[in-house]
Amino acid sequence: TNKHLSPIEKLEQSEPFRFFLTTVHGISHIHNQSNAMSFKEILSTQHGQLVRSAQFNYMFDIEFILEQYPSEFRLKPLLIVYGDSRHDNHSLKLQSSPYPQIELCPARLDIPYGTHHTKMMFLLYETGLRIVIHTANLIEQDWKQKTQGIWISPICPKLNGTTEESKTNFKKDLIQYVERYRAKQLQFWLKTITEHDFSNINVHLIGSIPGRHTGPDMNKFGHLKLRQTLKTYIGLENDAQYSSAPIVGQFSSIGSLGATANSWLTKEFLTSLKQLNSSALESPELKLIYPSVENVRTSLEGYMAGGSLPYNIQNAMKQGWLVNFFHQWKADHRQRSRASPHIKTYLRATNDQYKQLLWFLVTSANLSKAAWGVLEKNNTQLMIRSYEIGVLFIPKQFSQSVFSVSDSPAFPIPYDLPPVKYQSTDKPWVVDIAYKNQPDSHGNMWDPS
Ligand SMILES: CNc1ccc(C(=O)O)c(C(=O)O)c1
């Protein structure tokens, strides 16, 4: 239908998952209606009277951000939480200096090569508190022609009764995550979270905090938090029935993963994704979705999309073994095969028909040890370099045994399943080498030198 849905109607139609992709300039209207939301629609006056907000992110264009807020909300207090990585914070201070309503909060990055990757909004309304967890930088190009993921919480009402925690421990986990910034500018928001009722939240929080986590802290963040959550809420009873159920990882960048798959990917990381004790016989298939050069060349943005896929040649050369795991970016059912992915998702299907899912995670975390953590000191500490955050959907929390991909209430998957392998001529996109043999969809070549 060419019906134009309001932001409120979009939220109602997205129940019970509340999981959206960003709207895309250049695709048909209908594919920007169902389970799709723009930055302006997230901030629409229809949601209520905004009091103040906080924006956690990696890249910021302050003029662009303010323009997305309705004019009557532009002067409300706005806290910007960014990675304190010495260098380019100067530009953020310059951008923000004309706006007294903007306060800056540096997130400490004490471990080298860490980034403040977390993309999250705190929106305080007169009626309550909304949390948005997503994958887009706060710059125009991240919201225009890419595939990005967004989870929008209900507006959590101010506390008056006793029920306040969600059945997924989301409130406690969010407080534990924010406390780890140890930032005075976040004290107001910690107090605000405490004062609101999160009992209607049905997703689990999976966050990463930089550090060397040991003892009771080991399972609080990164891939061990995912392992612990899957183990607790999916349970081993599925062990035998699903031990070969396929797992999919989909992301927009890749770190240095070691000389072989066993170095980290299929030993440590896959053990967390399969959550079954490592004694389970056959290891499940792991399929990785990462754009090929052809996916980037033919995308709506052309080779420019590759600027947001910062997989470098130095790492790519060290891990040629990874190519065997790669599958193309393909999203025909959402009309987003040409909307280059900046979303990051991980999922487990029940079998190789991919008609049902055991769980689904949307997160800021790419395929890297920096994001997920790496076990050290004989598996007694988990070392994480970056801040990350995501939400995990588990069928039990939706009174289902599995998620259906097709039957209502169908889980709105962002890409086509089963994943489609690279063709023999396909290469993974690498950001810092030239592509001058074939022009892209804009007639341009890519020459980073
Ligand atoms: C080194 N900095 C970044 C690397 C990768 C990404 C990504 O999301 O793919 C981002 C970002 O866009 O936040 C930053």
The ligand as a MOL file (V3000), in Angstrom:
LIG
                    3D

  0  0  0     0  0            999 V3000
M  V30 BEGIN CTAB
M  V30 COUNTS 14 14 0 0 0
M  V30 BEGIN ATOM
M  V30 1 C 38.0270 2.2440 13.8890 0
M  V30 2 N 36.6920 2.7650 13.9660 0
M  V30 3 C 35.5700 2.0790 13.4830 0
M  V30 4 C 35.6700 0.8220 12.8870 0
M  V30 5 C 34.5080 0.1880 12.4280 0
M  V30 6 C 33.2570 0.7980 12.5760 0
M  V30 7 C 32.0060 0.0980 12.1180 0
M  V30 8 O 30.9450 0.3000 12.7500 0
M  V30 9 O 32.0910 -0.6810 11.1610 0
M  V30 10 C 33.1790 2.0490 13.1780 0
M  V30 11 C 31.8720 2.7330 13.3240 0
M  V30 12 O 31.2510 3.0340 12.2900 0
M  V30 13 O 31.4470 2.9720 14.4780 0
M  V30 14 C 34.3170 2.6930 13.6450 0
M  V30 END ATOM
M  V30 BEGIN BOND
M  V30 1 1 1 2
M  V30 2 1 2 3
M  V30 3 1 3 4
M  V30 4 2 3 14
M  V30 5 2 4 5
M  V30 6 1 5 6
M  V30 7 1 6 7
M  V30 8 2 6 10
M  V30 9 2 7 8
M  V30 10 1 7 9
M  V30 11 1 10 11
M  V30 12 1 10 14
M  V30 13 2 11 12
M  V30 14 1 11 13
M  V30 END BOND
M  V30 END CTAB
M  END
